[in-house]
Amino acid sequence: MAQYAILIYANDSAHAPQATPEDLAIHDKHAAELEEAGAVVAAFALTPRDMATSIRGDVVTDGPFVEAKEVVAGFYVIEAPDLDAALEIARRNPATQQGGGVEVRPVHSGGVITQPAEG
């Protein structure tokens, strides 16, 4: 089955300091639905945008890479039989109903790299 990365664009992370328990609950519900469907491979929420550090050439700056209303707030990788199925899954992300959006991209290659156990 093909893998698709779903990049979540929002004003900030769902885990920003101003987030309420209700804000988090809707995202937790969506994550649980993906897990129950067996679609999710990996999921990561990112820290708030003010914790970002960007590098362009030799210059390191605080904050997100570009000045924009929305930033990448998190991402997850799913397995789906085709792009249409991946889009249907992505369409249910709460960010799409909260003023943000998602980007769906096929995963070309890669995987989780683990460190060997010490001992």
MMTF fields as JSON, N, C-alpha, C and O atoms, coordinates in Angstrom:
{
  "mmtfVersion": "1.0.0",
  "mmtfProducer": "UNKNOWN",
  "numBonds": 475,
  "numAtoms": 476,
  "numGroups": 119,
  "numChains": 1,
  "numModels": 1,
  "chainsPerModel": [1],
  "groupsPerChain": [119],
  "chainIdList": ["A"],
  "bondAtomList": [4, 2, 8, 6, 12, 10, 16, 14, 20, 18, 24, 22, 28, 26, 32, 30, 36, 34, 40, 38, 44, 42, 48, 46, 52, 50, 56, 54, 60, 58, 64, 62, 68, 66, 72, 70, 76, 74, 80, 78, 84, 82, 88, 86, 92, 90, 96, 94, 100, 98, 104, 102, 108, 106, 112, 110, 116, 114, 120, 118, 124, 122, 128, 126, 132, 130, 136, 134, 140, 138, 144, 142, 148, 146, 152, 150, 156, 154, 160, 158, 164, 162, 168, 166, 172, 170, 176, 174, 180, 178, 184, 182, 188, 186, 192, 190, 196, 194, 200, 198, 204, 202, 208, 206, 212, 210, 216, 214, 220, 218, 224, 222, 228, 226, 232, 230, 236, 234, 240, 238, 244, 242, 248, 246, 252, 250, 256, 254, 260, 258, 264, 262, 268, 266, 272, 270, 276, 274, 280, 278, 284, 282, 288, 286, 292, 290, 296, 294, 300, 298, 304, 302, 308, 306, 312, 310, 316, 314, 320, 318, 324, 322, 328, 326, 332, 330, 336, 334, 340, 338, 344, 342, 348, 346, 352, 350, 356, 354, 360, 358, 364, 362, 368, 366, 372, 370, 376, 374, 380, 378, 384, 382, 388, 386, 392, 390, 396, 394, 400, 398, 404, 402, 408, 406, 412, 410, 416, 414, 420, 418, 424, 422, 428, 426, 432, 430, 436, 434, 440, 438, 444, 442, 448, 446, 452, 450, 456, 454, 460, 458, 464, 462, 468, 466, 472, 470],
  "bondOrderList": [1, 1, 1, 1, 1, 1, 1, 1, 1, 1, 1, 1, 1, 1, 1, 1, 1, 1, 1, 1, 1, 1, 1, 1, 1, 1, 1, 1, 1, 1, 1, 1, 1, 1, 1, 1, 1, 1, 1, 1, 1, 1, 1, 1, 1, 1, 1, 1, 1, 1, 1, 1, 1, 1, 1, 1, 1, 1, 1, 1, 1, 1, 1, 1, 1, 1, 1, 1, 1, 1, 1, 1, 1, 1, 1, 1, 1, 1, 1, 1, 1, 1, 1, 1, 1, 1, 1, 1, 1, 1, 1, 1, 1, 1, 1, 1, 1, 1, 1, 1, 1, 1, 1, 1, 1, 1, 1, 1, 1, 1, 1, 1, 1, 1, 1, 1, 1, 1],
  "groupList": [{"groupName": "MET", "atomNameList": ["N", "CA", "C", "O"], "elementList": ["N", "C", "C", "O"], "formalChargeList": [0, 0, 0, 0], "bondAtomList": [1, 0, 2, 1, 3, 2], "bondOrderList": [1, 1, 2], "singleLetterCode": "M", "chemCompType": "L-PEPTIDE LINKING"}, {"groupName": "ALA", "atomNameList": ["N", "CA", "C", "O"], "elementList": ["N", "C", "C", "O"], "formalChargeList": [0, 0, 0, 0], "bondAtomList": [1, 0, 2, 1, 3, 2], "bondOrderList": [1, 1, 2], "singleLetterCode": "A", "chemCompType": "L-PEPTIDE LINKING"}, {"groupName": "GLN", "atomNameList": ["N", "CA", "C", "O"], "elementList": ["N", "C", "C", "O"], "formalChargeList": [0, 0, 0, 0], "bondAtomList": [1, 0, 2, 1, 3, 2], "bondOrderList": [1, 1, 2], "singleLetterCode": "Q", "chemCompType": "L-PEPTIDE LINKING"}, {"groupName": "TYR", "atomNameList": ["N", "CA", "C", "O"], "elementList": ["N", "C", "C", "O"], "formalChargeList": [0, 0, 0, 0], "bondAtomList": [1, 0, 2, 1, 3, 2], "bondOrderList": [1, 1, 2], "singleLetterCode": "Y", "chemCompType": "L-PEPTIDE LINKING"}, {"groupName": "ILE", "atomNameList": ["N", "CA", "C", "O"], "elementList": ["N", "C", "C", "O"], "formalChargeList": [0, 0, 0, 0], "bondAtomList": [1, 0, 2, 1, 3, 2], "bondOrderList": [1, 1, 2], "singleLetterCode": "I", "chemCompType": "L-PEPTIDE LINKING"}, {"groupName": "LEU", "atomNameList": ["N", "CA", "C", "O"], "elementList": ["N", "C", "C", "O"], "formalChargeList": [0, 0, 0, 0], "bondAtomList": [1, 0, 2, 1, 3, 2], "bondOrderList": [1, 1, 2], "singleLetterCode": "L", "chemCompType": "L-PEPTIDE LINKING"}, {"groupName": "ASN", "atomNameList": ["N", "CA", "C", "O"], "elementList": ["N", "C", "C", "O"], "formalChargeList": [0, 0, 0, 0], "bondAtomList": [1, 0, 2, 1, 3, 2], "bondOrderList": [1, 1, 2], "singleLetterCode": "N", "chemCompType": "L-PEPTIDE LINKING"}, {"groupName": "ASP", "atomNameList": ["N", "CA", "C", "O"], "elementList": ["N", "C", "C", "O"], "formalChargeList": [0, 0, 0, 0], "bondAtomList": [1, 0, 2, 1, 3, 2], "bondOrderList": [1, 1, 2], "singleLetterCode": "D", "chemCompType": "L-PEPTIDE LINKING"}, {"groupName": "SER", "atomNameList": ["N", "CA", "C", "O"], "elementList": ["N", "C", "C", "O"], "formalChargeList": [0, 0, 0, 0], "bondAtomList": [1, 0, 2, 1, 3, 2], "bondOrderList": [1, 1, 2], "singleLetterCode": "S", "chemCompType": "L-PEPTIDE LINKING"}, {"groupName": "HIS", "atomNameList": ["N", "CA", "C", "O"], "elementList": ["N", "C", "C", "O"], "formalChargeList": [0, 0, 0, 0], "bondAtomList": [1, 0, 2, 1, 3, 2], "bondOrderList": [1, 1, 2], "singleLetterCode": "H", "chemCompType": "L-PEPTIDE LINKING"}, {"groupName": "PRO", "atomNameList": ["N", "CA", "C", "O"], "elementList": ["N", "C", "C", "O"], "formalChargeList": [0, 0, 0, 0], "bondAtomList": [1, 0, 2, 1, 3, 2], "bondOrderList": [1, 1, 2], "singleLetterCode": "P", "chemCompType": "L-PEPTIDE LINKING"}, {"groupName": "THR", "atomNameList": ["N", "CA", "C", "O"], "elementList": ["N", "C", "C", "O"], "formalChargeList": [0, 0, 0, 0], "bondAtomList": [1, 0, 2, 1, 3, 2], "bondOrderList": [1, 1, 2], "singleLetterCode": "T", "chemCompType": "L-PEPTIDE LINKING"}, {"groupName": "GLU", "atomNameList": ["N", "CA", "C", "O"], "elementList": ["N", "C", "C", "O"], "formalChargeList": [0, 0, 0, 0], "bondAtomList": [1, 0, 2, 1, 3, 2], "bondOrderList": [1, 1, 2], "singleLetterCode": "E", "chemCompType": "L-PEPTIDE LINKING"}, {"groupName": "LYS", "atomNameList": ["N", "CA", "C", "O"], "elementList": ["N", "C", "C", "O"], "formalChargeList": [0, 0, 0, 0], "bondAtomList": [1, 0, 2, 1, 3, 2], "bondOrderList": [1, 1, 2], "singleLetterCode": "K", "chemCompType": "L-PEPTIDE LINKING"}, {"groupName": "GLY", "atomNameList": ["N", "CA", "C", "O"], "elementList": ["N", "C", "C", "O"], "formalChargeList": [0, 0, 0, 0], "bondAtomList": [1, 0, 2, 1, 3, 2], "bondOrderList": [1, 1, 2], "singleLetterCode": "G", "chemCompType": "PEPTIDE LINKING"}, {"groupName": "VAL", "atomNameList": ["N", "CA", "C", "O"], "elementList": ["N", "C", "C", "O"], "formalChargeList": [0, 0, 0, 0], "bondAtomList": [1, 0, 2, 1, 3, 2], "bondOrderList": [1, 1, 2], "singleLetterCode": "V", "chemCompType": "L-PEPTIDE LINKING"}, {"groupName": "PHE", "atomNameList": ["N", "CA", "C", "O"], "elementList": ["N", "C", "C", "O"], "formalChargeList": [0, 0, 0, 0], "bondAtomList": [1, 0, 2, 1, 3, 2], "bondOrderList": [1, 1, 2], "singleLetterCode": "F", "chemCompType": "L-PEPTIDE LINKING"}, {"groupName": "ARG", "atomNameList": ["N", "CA", "C", "O"], "elementList": ["N", "C", "C", "O"], "formalChargeList": [0, 0, 0, 0], "bondAtomList": [1, 0, 2, 1, 3, 2], "bondOrderList": [1, 1, 2], "singleLetterCode": "R", "chemCompType": "L-PEPTIDE LINKING"}],
  "groupTypeList": [0, 1, 2, 3, 1, 4, 5, 4, 3, 1, 6, 7, 8, 1, 9, 1, 10, 2, 1, 11, 10, 12, 7, 5, 1, 4, 9, 7, 13, 9, 1, 1, 12, 5, 12, 12, 1, 14, 1, 15, 15, 1, 1, 16, 1, 5, 11, 10, 17, 7, 0, 1, 11, 8, 4, 17, 14, 7, 15, 15, 11, 7, 14, 10, 16, 15, 12, 1, 13, 12, 15, 15, 1, 14, 16, 3, 15, 4, 12, 1, 10, 7, 5, 7, 1, 1, 5, 12, 4, 1, 17, 17, 6, 10, 1, 11, 2, 2, 14, 14, 14, 15, 12, 15, 17, 10, 15, 9, 8, 14, 14, 15, 4, 11, 2, 10, 1, 12, 14],
  "groupIdList": [1, 2, 3, 4, 5, 6, 7, 8, 9, 10, 11, 12, 13, 14, 15, 16, 17, 18, 19, 20, 21, 22, 23, 24, 25, 26, 27, 28, 29, 30, 31, 32, 33, 34, 35, 36, 37, 38, 39, 40, 41, 42, 43, 44, 45, 46, 47, 48, 49, 50, 51, 52, 53, 54, 55, 56, 57, 58, 59, 60, 61, 62, 63, 64, 65, 66, 67, 68, 69, 70, 71, 72, 73, 74, 75, 76, 77, 78, 79, 80, 81, 82, 83, 84, 85, 86, 87, 88, 89, 90, 91, 92, 93, 94, 95, 96, 97, 98, 99, 100, 101, 102, 103, 104, 105, 106, 107, 108, 109, 110, 111, 112, 113, 114, 115, 116, 117, 118, 119],
  "secStructList": [7, 3, 3, 3, 3, 3, 3, 3, 3, 3, 1, 1, 7, 6, 6, 1, 6, 6, 7, 7, 2, 2, 2, 2, 2, 2, 2, 2, 2, 2, 2, 2, 2, 2, 2, 2, 2, 6, 7, 3, 3, 3, 3, 3, 3, 7, 7, 7, 4, 4, 4, 7, 3, 3, 3, 3, 6, 6, 3, 3, 3, 3, 1, 7, 1, 1, 7, 7, 1, 7, 3, 3, 3, 3, 3, 3, 3, 3, 3, 3, 1, 1, 2, 2, 2, 2, 2, 2, 2, 2, 2, 6, 7, 4, 4, 4, 4, 6, 6, 7, 3, 3, 3, 3, 3, 3, 7, 7, 1, 7, 7, 7, 7, 7, 7, 7, 7, 7, 7],
  "xCoordList": [0.842, 0.0, 0.894, 1.941, 0.49, 1.268, 1.203, 0.237, 2.248, 2.276, 2.179, 2.717, 1.478, 1.283, 1.593, 1.161, 2.345, 2.59, 1.482, 1.149, 0.923, -0.087, 0.498, 0.695, 0.775, 1.343, 0.198, -0.659, 0.179, -0.907, -0.474, 0.524, -1.217, -0.939, -1.992, -3.193, -1.53, -2.436, -1.755, -0.592, -2.481, -1.889, -0.769, 0.17, -0.857, 0.18, -0.105, -1.093, 0.758, 0.585, -0.681, -1.048, -1.337, -2.477, -2.021, -2.843, -0.721, -0.167, 0.414, 1.203, 0.031, 0.483, -0.066, -1.086, 0.595, 0.162, -1.303, -1.926, -1.862, -3.249, -4.257, -5.464, -3.782, -4.688, -5.489, -4.963, -6.752, -7.636, -7.758, -7.41, -8.247, -8.49, -9.428, -9.292, -10.38, -11.295, -10.555, -10.84, -9.588, -8.783, -8.042, -8.007, -7.457, -6.681, -7.581, -7.207, -8.763, -9.664, -10.056, -10.117, -10.321, -10.736, -9.6, -9.845, -8.356, -7.211, -6.939, -6.6, -7.09, -6.922, -7.959, -7.651, -9.193, -10.246, -9.888, -10.045, -9.409, -9.015, -7.88, -7.909, -6.887, -5.769, -6.265, -5.808, -7.189, -7.739, -8.477, -8.387, -9.201, -9.911, -8.931, -9.18, -7.818, -6.808, -6.188, -5.967, -5.911, -5.341, -6.316, -5.927, -7.585, -8.603, -8.764, -9.033, -8.603, -8.724, -7.476, -7.475, -6.409, -5.168, -4.44, -3.612, -4.738, -4.152, -2.861, -1.999, -2.705, -1.572, -0.305, -0.326, 0.782, 2.096, 2.893, 3.537, 2.852, 3.565, 2.87, 2.305, 2.91, 2.3, 3.125, 3.594, 3.296, 4.089, 3.431, 3.154, 3.18, 2.756, 4.03, 4.938, 4.095, 5.268, 5.027, 3.883, 6.111, 6.007, 5.498, 5.472, 5.093, 4.605, 5.626, 6.832, 5.131, 5.957, 7.068, 8.115, 6.881, 7.933, 9.135, 10.137, 9.048, 10.174, 10.986, 11.971, 10.568, 11.265, 12.569, 12.697, 13.52, 14.768, 14.976, 14.838, 15.306, 15.446, 16.87, 17.578, 17.279, 18.611, 18.448, 17.764, 19.082, 19.119, 20.558, 21.041, 21.231, 22.657, 23.412, 23.318, 24.151, 24.9, 24.2, 24.769, 22.98, 22.271, 21.265, 20.447, 21.349, 20.421, 19.548, 20.063, 18.226, 17.303, 16.256, 15.933, 15.735, 14.63, 13.351, 13.174, 12.458, 11.154, 11.063, 12.047, 9.865, 9.643, 10.435, 10.898, 10.585, 11.398, 10.879, 11.662, 9.585, 8.997, 7.955, 7.339, 7.776, 6.707, 5.405, 5.22, 4.529, 3.264, 2.207, 2.522, 0.979, -0.122, -0.136, -0.416, 0.165, 0.124, 1.525, 2.38, 1.741, 2.999, 2.679, 1.532, 3.691, 3.501, 3.377, 4.33, 2.22, 1.938, 2.177, 2.299, 2.244, 2.468, 2.368, 2.088, 2.603, 2.474, 2.261, 2.61, 1.687, 1.579, 1.71, 1.501, 2.056, 2.201, 1.127, 0.965, 0.406, -0.643, -0.35, 0.478, -1.037, -1.047, -2.445, -3.436, -2.517, -3.795, -3.597, -2.494, -4.65, -4.505, -4.193, -3.575, -4.621, -4.363, -4.546, -4.931, -4.267, -4.344, -5.756, -5.933, -6.76, -8.135, -8.473, -9.118, -8.042, -8.288, -7.505, -8.016, -6.276, -5.473, -6.129, -6.14, -6.671, -7.344, -8.587, -8.888, -9.299, -10.489, -10.113, -10.811, -9.02, -8.543, -8.101, -8.473, -7.321, -6.792, -7.892, -7.783, -8.923, -10.046, -10.69, -11.288, -10.578, -11.195, -10.334, -10.749, -9.132, -8.278, -8.951, -9.43, -8.993, -9.661, -9.131, -9.886, -7.874, -7.318, -8.073, -8.149, -8.634, -9.347, -10.64, -11.181, -11.134, -12.364, -12.095, -13.027, -10.812, -10.463, -9.636, -8.861, -9.796, -9.1, -7.749, -7.109, -7.303, -6.033, -6.287, -7.331, -5.34, -5.502, -4.439, -3.618, -4.455, -3.475, -2.94, -3.598, -1.758, -1.144, -0.856, -0.295, -1.232, -1.017, 0.044, -0.074, 1.088, 2.159, 2.545, 2.738, 2.662, 3.138, 4.539, 5.368, 4.787, 6.123, 6.957, 6.561, 8.088, 8.971, 9.782, 9.822, 10.425, 11.281, 11.584, 11.235, 12.221, 12.625, 11.941, 11.265, 12.126, 11.521, 12.111, 12.943, 11.683, 12.17, 13.516, 13.68, 14.474, 15.825, 15.978, 15.805, 16.299, 16.465, 17.93, 18.722, 18.278, 19.649, 19.84, 18.917, 21.011, 21.233, 21.222, 21.647, 20.731, 20.689, 22.092, 22.96, 22.294, 23.607, 23.647, 22.629, 24.792, 24.852, 25.784, 25.904],
  "yCoordList": [-1.171, 0.0, 1.243, 1.254, 2.267, 3.507, 4.295, 4.194, 5.082, 5.95, 7.402, 7.782, 8.199, 9.61, 10.424, 10.076, 11.513, 12.453, 13.495, 14.022, 13.782, 14.821, 15.918, 15.729, 17.068, 18.21, 19.092, 19.47, 19.419, 20.208, 21.669, 21.983, 22.561, 23.989, 24.669, 24.485, 25.453, 26.156, 27.436, 27.678, 28.251, 29.473, 29.152, 29.934, 28.016, 27.572, 26.121, 25.54, 25.556, 24.185, 24.074, 25.018, 22.943, 22.692, 22.654, 22.701, 22.569, 22.506, 23.847, 23.897, 24.931, 26.262, 26.595, 26.039, 27.493, 27.81, 28.211, 27.931, 28.855, 29.297, 28.193, 28.424, 27.006, 25.903, 25.468, 25.371, 25.214, 24.759, 23.236, 22.626, 22.627, 21.175, 20.794, 19.719, 21.676, 21.404, 21.417, 20.61, 22.354, 22.405, 21.088, 20.548, 20.585, 19.351, 18.135, 17.204, 18.142, 16.988, 16.652, 15.477, 17.661, 17.391, 16.75, 15.894, 17.167, 16.568, 15.152, 14.253, 14.968, 13.628, 12.654, 11.49, 13.139, 12.291, 11.874, 10.712, 12.826, 12.516, 11.484, 10.537, 11.664, 10.718, 9.323, 8.332, 9.243, 7.946, 7.274, 6.058, 8.06, 7.51, 6.938, 5.88, 7.638, 7.139, 5.841, 4.905, 5.792, 4.577, 3.413, 2.31, 3.656, 2.598, 2.076, 0.891, 2.944, 2.536, 1.818, 1.246, 1.85, 1.21, 1.957, 1.372, 3.249, 4.013, 4.714, 4.92, 5.087, 5.916, 5.08, 4.022, 5.571, 4.938, 5.667, 5.036, 6.998, 7.829, 9.184, 9.632, 9.835, 11.157, 11.981, 11.484, 13.265, 14.163, 15.524, 16.133, 16.004, 17.391, 18.192, 17.735, 19.362, 20.203, 21.223, 21.528, 21.744, 22.761, 24.062, 24.195, 25.026, 26.296, 26.992, 26.775, 27.819, 28.48, 29.325, 29.467, 29.9, 30.736, 29.933, 30.513, 28.616, 27.764, 27.314, 26.591, 27.745, 27.358, 28.125, 29.26, 27.497, 28.132, 27.787, 26.629, 28.777, 28.568, 28.839, 29.653, 28.157, 28.339, 28.56, 27.799, 29.605, 29.865, 30.253, 31.293, 29.418, 29.64, 29.515, 28.491, 30.54, 30.538, 31.314, 31.498, 31.772, 32.617, 31.772, 31.056, 31.875, 31.194, 32.257, 33.225, 32.084, 33.049, 32.345, 31.178, 33.075, 32.549, 32.632, 33.542, 31.67, 31.707, 30.805, 30.194, 30.733, 29.883, 30.374, 31.514, 29.521, 29.8, 30.989, 31.834, 31.062, 32.155, 32.864, 32.267, 34.142, 34.893, 34.519, 34.808, 33.89, 33.474, 33.407, 33.274, 33.499, 33.385, 31.978, 31.81, 30.988, 29.602, 29.001, 29.384, 28.062, 27.322, 25.837, 25.444, 25.017, 23.581, 23.307, 23.511, 22.852, 22.626, 21.17, 20.862, 20.29, 18.871, 18.109, 18.671, 16.815, 15.98, 14.541, 14.151, 13.767, 12.334, 11.608, 12.18, 10.353, 9.497, 8.425, 7.788, 8.239, 7.217, 6.224, 6.47, 5.106, 4.157, 4.171, 4.109, 4.252, 4.265, 3.595, 3.62, 2.998, 2.291, 3.203, 2.767, 4.478, 5.401, 6.836, 7.063, 7.797, 9.206, 9.599, 10.365, 9.091, 9.455, 9.051, 9.808, 7.864, 7.409, 8.265, 8.586, 8.636, 9.487, 10.86, 11.419, 11.404, 12.7, 12.625, 13.565, 11.531, 11.366, 11.342, 11.926, 10.671, 10.642, 12.036, 12.498, 12.706, 14.027, 15.07, 15.984, 14.938, 15.885, 15.95, 16.967, 14.891, 14.843, 15.487, 15.551, 15.969, 16.593, 17.861, 18.674, 18.043, 19.221, 20.553, 21.523, 20.632, 21.898, 22.414, 23.625, 21.509, 21.928, 22.667, 23.377, 22.505, 23.178, 24.319, 24.985, 24.548, 25.568, 26.699, 27.347, 26.936, 28.035, 27.669, 28.507, 26.44, 25.981, 25.019, 25.071, 24.153, 23.184, 22.11, 22.116, 21.205, 20.132, 20.001, 20.377, 19.471, 19.159, 17.668, 17.143, 16.986, 15.541, 15.306, 15.781, 14.567, 14.276, 12.81, 12.301, 12.124, 10.748, 10.699, 11.574, 9.669, 9.462, 8.754, 7.71, 9.314, 8.727, 7.585, 6.494, 7.829, 6.809, 7.208, 8.305, 6.332, 6.623, 5.728, 4.763, 6.058, 5.297, 5.755, 6.661, 5.135, 5.491, 4.842, 3.637, 5.652, 5.159, 5.052, 6.037, 3.872, 3.676, 3.529, 3.048, 3.942, 3.809, 2.396, 1.859, 1.782, 0.451, 0.533, 1.522, -0.52, -0.564, -0.629, -1.331, 0.122, 0.085, -1.114, -1.505, -1.668, -2.741, -3.789, -4.739],
  "zCoordList": [0.0, 0.0, 0.0, 0.647, -0.71, -0.808, 0.494, 1.25, 0.741, 1.911, 1.449, 0.408, 2.254, 1.965, 3.214, 4.313, 3.04, 4.123, 4.083, 3.021, 5.23, 5.342, 6.219, 7.42, 5.607, 6.31, 6.768, 5.969, 8.044, 8.617, 8.702, 9.35, 8.052, 8.086, 8.956, 8.754, 9.919, 10.826, 11.286, 10.965, 12.039, 12.58, 13.555, 13.697, 14.225, 15.15, 15.507, 15.059, 16.305, 16.77, 17.613, 18.313, 17.549, 18.429, 19.886, 20.801, 20.095, 21.443, 21.886, 22.83, 21.216, 21.607, 22.994, 23.402, 23.72, 25.095, 25.221, 26.245, 24.21, 24.302, 23.967, 24.037, 23.605, 23.262, 24.488, 25.597, 24.258, 25.329, 25.266, 24.255, 26.337, 26.283, 25.134, 24.548, 24.813, 23.705, 22.372, 21.488, 22.232, 21.008, 20.805, 19.699, 21.871, 21.782, 21.562, 20.848, 22.174, 22.102, 20.666, 20.303, 19.85, 18.473, 17.672, 16.822, 17.944, 17.256, 17.776, 17.006, 19.079, 19.656, 19.095, 18.84, 18.906, 18.336, 16.917, 16.542, 16.136, 14.755, 14.746, 13.959, 15.615, 15.694, 16.059, 15.49, 16.996, 17.407, 16.247, 16.073, 15.461, 14.3, 13.279, 12.7, 13.059, 12.118, 12.628, 11.859, 13.931, 14.521, 14.405, 14.022, 14.736, 14.667, 13.241, 13.045, 12.25, 10.851, 10.355, 9.266, 11.158, 10.752, 9.649, 8.95, 9.482, 8.387, 8.771, 7.916, 10.036, 10.431, 10.617, 11.246, 10.062, 10.207, 11.277, 12.116, 11.249, 12.22, 12.268, 11.27, 13.426, 13.563, 14.533, 15.557, 14.186, 15.023, 15.083, 14.049, 16.289, 16.487, 16.718, 17.412, 16.152, 16.328, 17.437, 17.776, 17.993, 19.027, 18.414, 17.191, 19.247, 18.713, 17.819, 17.943, 16.93, 15.912, 16.501, 15.871, 17.699, 18.268, 18.75, 19.169, 18.695, 19.07, 17.851, 17.991, 16.658, 15.433, 15.277, 15.737, 14.629, 14.219, 12.755, 12.361, 11.955, 10.521, 10.067, 10.66, 9.02, 8.434, 6.94, 6.256, 6.447, 5.003, 4.693, 5.142, 3.93, 3.684, 5.001, 5.677, 5.364, 6.62, 7.725, 8.801, 7.481, 8.444, 9.227, 8.65, 10.556, 11.451, 12.105, 12.666, 12.036, 12.623, 13.464, 13.24, 14.431, 15.227, 14.415, 13.606, 14.64, 14.002, 12.793, 12.376, 12.235, 11.061, 9.855, 9.829, 8.875, 7.691, 6.899, 6.466, 6.707, 5.941, 6.8, 7.682, 6.52, 7.168, 6.47, 5.288, 7.191, 6.611, 7.705, 8.887, 7.298, 8.248, 8.861, 10.048, 8.045, 8.496, 8.495, 7.697, 9.396, 9.47, 9.489, 9.704, 9.265, 9.411, 10.906, 11.658, 11.329, 12.741, 13.136, 14.321, 12.168, 12.431, 11.131, 10.073, 11.236, 10.047, 10.481, 11.595, 9.586, 9.815, 8.493, 7.423, 8.588, 7.42, 7.525, 8.566, 6.446, 6.406, 5.3, 4.424, 5.354, 4.249, 3.661, 4.389, 2.352, 1.65, 0.3, -0.246, -0.245, -1.512, -2.698, -3.669, -2.623, -3.72, -3.227, -2.08, -4.102, -3.732, -3.326, -2.379, -4.023, -3.676, -2.248, -1.521, -1.846, -0.471, 0.523, 1.596, 0.179, 1.052, 1.205, 2.301, 0.124, 0.189, 1.063, 1.8, 0.987, 1.827, 3.307, 4.136, 3.636, 5.019, 5.444, 6.523, 4.619, 4.941, 5.086, 5.904, 4.313, 4.344, 5.727, 6.077, 6.511, 7.846, 8.924, 10.08, 8.568, 9.571, 10.097, 9.306, 11.422, 11.993, 11.476, 11.421, 11.1, 10.617, 9.403, 9.192, 8.598, 7.395, 7.725, 6.878, 8.939, 9.373, 10.343, 10.795, 10.668, 11.656, 11.052, 11.756, 9.761, 9.116, 8.529, 7.895, 8.726, 8.163, 7.022, 6.372, 6.785, 5.723, 5.821, 6.738, 4.89, 4.842, 3.418, 2.448, 3.325, 2.033, 2.033, 2.994, 0.969, 0.853, -0.202, -1.332, 0.172, -0.783, -0.675, 0.43, -1.807, -1.767, -1.163, -1.413, -0.369, 0.197, -0.862, -1.38, -1.172, -2.179, -1.592, -2.16, -0.465, 0.136, 1.568, 2.005, 2.28, 3.655, 4.649, 4.291, 5.88, 6.967, 8.281, 8.319, 9.34, 10.668, 10.879, 10.688, 11.272, 11.534, 13.041, 13.76, 13.515, 14.952, 15.284, 14.473, 16.467, 16.951, 17.511, 18.124, 17.318, 17.885, 19.417, 20.014, 20.013, 21.486, 22.045, 21.527, 23.116, 23.778, 24.719, 25.29, 24.865, 25.847, 25.559, 26.332]
}
